[in-house]
Amino acid sequence: MFLDDKNKPFIIAEIGVNHNGSVEIAKKLIDVAYEAKVDAVKFQTFKAWECASKFADLARYQKDEAENQYKLLENLELDFADFADLKEYAESLGLVFLSTPDGQKSLDFLCDIGVKAIKIASGELTNLPFLTTIAFKKLPVILSTGIGTLGEVEEAVKTLKLAGASDIMLLHCTTEYPAPLEECNLKAIQTMEKAFQLPVGFSDHTLGSEAAIIAATLGAVIIEKHITLDKRMKGPDHAASIEPKELKTYVDSIRNAVKMLGTGIKEPTQSELKNIPLVRRGIVASKALKKGEILTGDKIAIKRPAKGIEPKYLMQIFEKRLIRDLKEDEPITWNDIENDINIS
């Protein structure tokens, strides 16, 4: 799919519904994502009548937005044609376009316009019929697992696989906006990776970047974060999103954290190599010495730079004869002493 070792973690700027029903705002947010050098933008494609009844209550953070979920979603809808336009615009900037379908119509439309993967919201984790339908599309799947148990994730993964999904990625997340730090449970990333042998990422609903940085160091292959033009804008997700300047710092922090992880091989780095002779020590003459002198403890010192014989061979050069004159502090090399030394 679109993931490879060169761009892990794959960073998704979640625009979601923060366009407030405006294509103009949506494009401004795509520009923000592009400037921050994320890998993808993601929206939510839905029709209110398809995903919420008129009896669906609002979450705590949505209470001031509308009288119920149906009305809230209705106010935030974009036309399908708008999403085709946004996909074209995002891809013209080199960004991957993703969107979460909230029903059959939305799913069919996204597949028709050629999305590279289907992102499944946490709320659909137990909607096994819908997961089956998604799997039939034979596209890569990114499954959010907020509010789910390990058993529910297992059942969802099994359902997707049985229906033909072969490229599945999981996202750990805490479905609260903003998510309390003490409820992030980032170790679940490694738990799910071990349990399902699948790539696991992190959908970050916290404030700040600490959780994402830790997730990246735990091996998260995807990081997803809500973005906004202004946290003070009217709408359910703005307050828990990050603004343009924050996003740039957020992305840079994640990339730098991954760079710092390195390969895990303990060896001198390229920049360290030049410092080895400067900071390590070698064996030197403690005073001026003449050719033929026998090396004893009072004639030897261990000092920088590391141009002389390594200190670990100190005992092997005792009582050996010099074959040339040495100045005080001059490094003693193997070429300066009798050549019958065994250093194997």
C-alpha positions as CSV (number, residue, x, y, z in Angstrom):
1,M,0.0,0.0,0.0
2,F,1.2,3.6,0.6
3,L,3.2,2.6,3.7
4,D,6.9,1.9,3.4
5,D,10.0,2.0,5.7
6,K,10.9,5.4,4.4
7,N,7.9,7.3,5.7
8,K,7.1,5.5,8.9
9,P,5.2,6.7,10.8
10,F,2.8,7.7,8.1
11,I,1.3,10.9,9.4
12,I,-2.3,11.7,8.7
13,A,-3.8,15.2,9.2
14,E,-7.4,14.4,10.2
15,I,-9.5,17.3,8.8
16,G,-12.6,15.3,9.6
17,V,-15.5,17.7,9.8
18,N,-13.4,20.8,10.8
19,H,-14.3,22.3,7.4
20,N,-17.6,23.2,9.0
21,G,-19.4,22.3,5.7
22,S,-17.2,24.6,3.6
23,V,-15.1,23.5,0.7
24,E,-13.0,26.7,1.0
25,I,-12.1,25.9,4.6
26,A,-11.4,22.3,3.7
27,K,-8.9,23.4,1.0
28,K,-7.2,25.8,3.5
29,L,-6.8,22.9,5.8
30,I,-5.3,20.8,3.0
31,D,-2.8,23.6,2.5
32,V,-1.9,23.6,6.2
33,A,-1.3,19.8,6.0
34,Y,0.9,20.2,3.0
35,E,3.0,23.0,4.6
36,A,3.5,20.8,7.7
37,K,4.8,18.0,5.4
38,V,2.3,15.3,6.5
39,D,1.7,12.3,4.3
40,A,-2.1,12.3,4.0
41,V,-5.2,14.2,4.8
42,K,-8.4,12.5,5.9
43,F,-12.0,13.5,5.9
44,Q,-15.3,12.0,7.0
45,T,-17.7,11.2,4.1
46,F,-21.3,10.8,5.2
47,K,-25.0,11.6,4.8
48,A,-26.7,12.3,8.1
49,W,-29.7,10.2,7.2
50,E,-27.4,7.2,6.6
51,C,-25.5,7.1,9.9
52,A,-27.5,8.7,12.7
53,S,-31.1,8.5,13.8
54,K,-33.0,11.6,15.0
55,F,-32.9,10.0,18.5
56,A,-29.1,9.9,18.7
57,D,-27.9,12.0,21.6
58,L,-24.8,14.2,21.5
59,A,-21.5,13.5,23.2
60,R,-20.4,15.8,26.0
61,Y,-18.1,17.8,23.8
62,Q,-20.9,18.2,21.2
63,K,-23.6,19.5,23.5
64,D,-23.5,23.1,22.3
65,E,-23.5,22.3,18.6
66,A,-27.0,21.1,17.8
67,E,-30.1,19.4,19.3
68,N,-29.0,15.9,18.4
69,Q,-26.4,14.0,16.3
70,Y,-28.6,14.0,13.2
71,K,-28.8,17.8,13.1
72,L,-25.1,18.2,13.9
73,L,-24.1,15.9,11.1
74,E,-26.6,17.5,8.7
75,N,-24.9,20.8,9.3
76,L,-21.5,19.4,8.6
77,E,-22.2,17.5,5.4
78,L,-20.4,18.1,2.1
79,D,-21.7,16.9,-1.2
80,F,-20.0,13.8,-2.7
81,A,-18.9,16.0,-5.6
82,D,-17.0,18.2,-3.1
83,F,-15.0,15.2,-1.9
84,A,-14.0,14.4,-5.5
85,D,-12.8,17.9,-5.8
86,L,-10.9,17.8,-2.5
87,K,-9.3,14.5,-3.5
88,E,-8.0,16.0,-6.7
89,Y,-6.7,19.1,-4.9
90,A,-4.9,17.0,-2.2
91,E,-3.3,14.7,-4.7
92,S,-2.1,17.7,-6.8
93,L,0.0,18.6,-3.8
94,G,1.3,15.1,-3.4
95,L,-0.8,14.2,-0.4
96,V,-2.7,10.9,0.0
97,F,-6.4,11.5,0.2
98,L,-8.3,9.4,2.7
99,S,-11.8,9.5,4.1
100,T,-14.0,7.6,6.5
101,P,-17.3,6.3,5.1
102,D,-20.2,6.3,7.5
103,G,-22.5,4.2,5.3
104,Q,-22.9,2.1,2.2
105,K,-23.5,5.1,-0.1
106,S,-20.4,6.9,1.2
107,L,-18.3,3.7,0.9
108,D,-19.4,3.1,-2.7
109,F,-18.6,6.7,-3.6
110,L,-15.1,6.7,-2.1
111,C,-14.3,3.5,-3.9
112,D,-15.6,4.9,-7.2
113,I,-13.2,7.9,-6.9
114,G,-10.3,5.6,-6.2
115,V,-9.2,6.1,-2.6
116,K,-6.1,4.1,-1.7
117,A,-7.6,2.7,1.5
118,I,-10.7,2.7,3.6
119,K,-10.4,4.2,7.1
120,I,-12.9,2.7,9.5
121,A,-14.0,4.8,12.6
122,S,-13.8,3.3,16.1
123,G,-17.6,3.4,16.3
124,E,-17.8,0.8,13.6
125,L,-15.6,-1.7,15.4
126,T,-18.6,-3.9,16.3
127,N,-20.6,-3.2,13.2
128,L,-19.6,-6.5,11.6
129,P,-22.0,-6.3,8.7
130,F,-20.4,-3.0,7.6
131,L,-16.9,-4.4,8.1
132,T,-17.8,-7.3,5.8
133,T,-19.1,-4.9,3.2
134,I,-15.8,-2.9,3.4
135,A,-13.7,-6.0,3.1
136,F,-15.5,-7.0,-0.1
137,K,-14.0,-3.8,-1.7
138,K,-10.6,-5.5,-1.5
139,L,-8.8,-2.2,-0.5
140,P,-6.4,-1.8,2.3
141,V,-8.2,-1.1,5.6
142,I,-7.2,1.2,8.5
143,L,-9.3,0.2,11.5
144,S,-9.5,2.5,14.6
145,T,-10.1,0.6,17.8
146,G,-11.2,3.2,20.3
147,I,-13.7,2.1,23.0
148,G,-12.9,-1.5,22.1
149,T,-11.6,-4.5,24.0
150,L,-9.0,-6.8,22.7
151,G,-11.7,-9.4,22.1
152,E,-13.7,-7.0,20.0
153,V,-10.7,-6.1,17.9
154,E,-10.0,-9.8,17.4
155,E,-13.6,-10.3,16.2
156,A,-13.4,-7.3,13.8
157,V,-10.1,-8.5,12.4
158,K,-11.4,-12.0,11.9
159,T,-14.5,-10.6,10.2
160,L,-12.4,-8.5,7.8
161,K,-10.1,-11.4,6.9
162,L,-13.0,-13.9,6.3
163,A,-14.6,-11.4,4.0
164,G,-11.4,-11.0,1.9
165,A,-9.5,-8.1,3.5
166,S,-5.8,-8.9,3.2
167,D,-4.1,-5.6,4.0
168,I,-5.2,-4.5,7.5
169,M,-3.8,-1.9,9.8
170,L,-5.0,-1.1,13.3
171,L,-5.1,2.3,15.1
172,H,-5.0,2.4,18.9
173,C,-6.9,5.4,20.2
174,T,-8.8,6.8,23.2
175,T,-12.3,8.0,22.0
176,E,-12.5,11.2,24.1
177,Y,-11.9,14.7,22.9
178,P,-9.5,15.7,24.2
179,A,-8.2,12.3,25.6
180,P,-6.9,12.4,29.2
181,L,-3.2,11.6,29.2
182,E,-3.6,9.0,31.9
183,E,-6.0,7.1,29.7
184,C,-3.8,6.9,26.6
185,N,-2.6,3.4,27.4
186,L,0.0,3.6,24.7
187,K,1.4,0.1,25.6
188,A,-1.7,-1.3,23.9
189,I,0.1,-0.5,20.6
190,Q,2.6,-3.2,21.2
191,T,-0.1,-5.5,22.8
192,M,-2.1,-5.4,19.5
193,E,0.9,-5.8,17.3
194,K,1.9,-8.9,19.2
195,A,-1.7,-10.3,19.4
196,F,-2.6,-9.8,15.7
197,Q,0.8,-9.6,13.9
198,L,-0.5,-6.6,12.1
199,P,0.9,-3.0,11.7
200,V,-0.5,-0.8,14.5
201,G,-0.7,3.0,14.6
202,F,-2.1,5.7,16.9
203,S,-5.0,8.0,16.4
204,D,-4.0,10.9,18.7
205,H,-6.9,12.7,20.5
206,T,-4.6,14.3,23.2
207,L,-3.5,17.8,23.5
208,G,0.1,18.3,22.6
209,S,2.6,16.0,21.0
210,E,4.0,13.9,23.8
211,A,1.6,10.9,23.1
212,A,2.5,10.8,19.4
213,I,6.2,10.9,20.1
214,I,5.9,8.0,22.6
215,A,3.7,6.1,20.1
216,A,6.3,6.6,17.4
217,T,9.0,5.2,19.6
218,L,6.8,2.2,20.5
219,G,6.6,1.4,16.8
220,A,3.4,3.1,15.6
221,V,3.4,2.9,11.8
222,I,0.6,5.6,11.5
223,I,0.0,8.7,13.5
224,E,-3.3,10.5,13.0
225,K,-4.1,13.9,14.4
226,H,-7.1,16.3,14.1
227,I,-6.2,19.7,12.6
228,T,-8.0,23.1,12.6
229,L,-7.5,26.6,11.4
230,D,-8.5,27.9,14.8
231,K,-9.4,26.0,18.0
232,R,-12.0,28.7,18.8
233,M,-14.1,28.0,15.6
234,K,-17.6,26.7,16.1
235,G,-17.8,22.9,15.6
236,P,-17.5,19.7,17.7
237,D,-13.8,18.9,17.0
238,H,-12.0,22.2,16.8
239,A,-11.1,22.5,20.5
240,A,-9.4,19.1,20.6
241,S,-7.4,19.8,17.3
242,I,-4.1,21.5,16.7
243,E,-3.6,24.7,14.7
244,P,-1.2,25.2,11.8
245,K,1.9,26.3,13.8
246,E,1.4,23.4,16.2
247,L,1.0,20.9,13.4
248,K,4.4,21.8,11.9
249,T,6.1,21.3,15.3
250,Y,4.1,18.2,15.9
251,V,5.2,16.6,12.6
252,D,8.9,17.7,13.1
253,S,8.9,16.2,16.7
254,I,7.6,12.8,15.5
255,R,10.1,12.7,12.6
256,N,13.0,13.7,14.9
257,A,12.0,11.1,17.5
258,V,12.1,8.3,14.9
259,K,15.5,9.5,13.7
260,M,16.8,9.4,17.2
261,L,15.8,5.7,17.6
262,G,18.5,4.7,15.1
263,T,19.2,1.1,14.1
264,G,19.7,-0.5,17.5
265,I,23.2,-1.6,16.5
266,K,25.7,-0.5,19.1
267,E,28.6,1.0,17.1
268,P,30.3,4.4,16.6
269,T,28.2,6.7,14.4
270,Q,29.5,8.5,11.4
271,S,29.9,11.7,13.3
272,E,31.6,10.0,16.3
273,L,34.4,8.4,14.2
274,K,36.4,11.5,14.0
275,N,36.3,11.9,17.8
276,I,37.7,8.5,18.6
277,P,41.4,9.5,18.6
278,L,40.6,12.8,20.4
279,V,38.7,11.4,23.4
280,R,40.2,7.9,23.8
281,R,43.7,7.3,25.2
282,G,46.8,5.5,24.0
283,I,50.1,4.5,25.5
284,V,52.8,7.3,25.4
285,A,56.3,7.8,26.6
286,S,56.2,9.4,30.1
287,K,59.5,11.1,29.4
288,A,62.2,11.2,26.6
289,L,63.4,7.6,25.9
290,K,66.3,6.3,24.0
291,K,66.5,3.5,21.5
292,G,67.3,0.2,23.3
293,E,65.6,1.2,26.6
294,I,63.4,-1.4,28.3
295,L,59.8,-0.3,28.8
296,T,58.9,-0.3,32.5
297,G,56.0,1.3,34.4
298,D,57.8,4.6,35.1
299,K,58.5,5.1,31.4
300,I,54.9,4.7,30.2
301,A,51.7,6.8,30.6
302,I,48.2,6.5,29.2
303,K,47.1,9.8,27.6
304,R,45.1,11.3,24.8
305,P,45.2,11.1,21.8
306,A,44.5,7.5,21.0
307,K,47.4,7.3,18.4
308,G,49.5,4.9,20.5
309,I,49.0,1.3,21.4
310,E,45.6,0.7,23.1
311,P,45.7,0.7,26.9
312,K,44.3,-2.9,27.0
313,Y,47.7,-4.1,25.7
314,L,49.7,-2.4,28.5
315,M,50.9,-5.6,30.2
316,Q,52.1,-7.0,26.9
317,I,54.6,-4.3,26.2
318,F,56.3,-4.3,29.7
319,E,60.0,-5.3,29.5
320,K,60.1,-4.9,25.8
321,R,62.9,-2.9,24.1
322,L,62.4,0.3,22.1
323,I,63.9,0.3,18.6
324,R,63.9,4.1,18.3
325,D,64.1,7.3,20.3
326,L,60.9,8.8,21.7
327,K,60.1,12.3,22.9
328,E,58.1,12.9,26.1
329,D,54.4,12.3,25.4
330,E,55.0,10.8,22.0
331,P,52.7,7.9,21.2
332,I,54.3,4.4,21.4
333,T,53.2,2.2,18.5
334,W,53.8,-1.4,17.7
335,N,56.4,-0.3,15.2
336,D,58.4,1.3,18.0
337,I,59.1,-1.9,20.0
338,E,60.5,-5.4,19.5
339,N,58.2,-7.2,17.1
340,D,57.8,-10.4,19.0
341,I,54.6,-9.2,20.7
342,N,51.6,-11.5,20.5
343,I,48.4,-9.5,20.6
344,S,46.0,-12.3,19.5
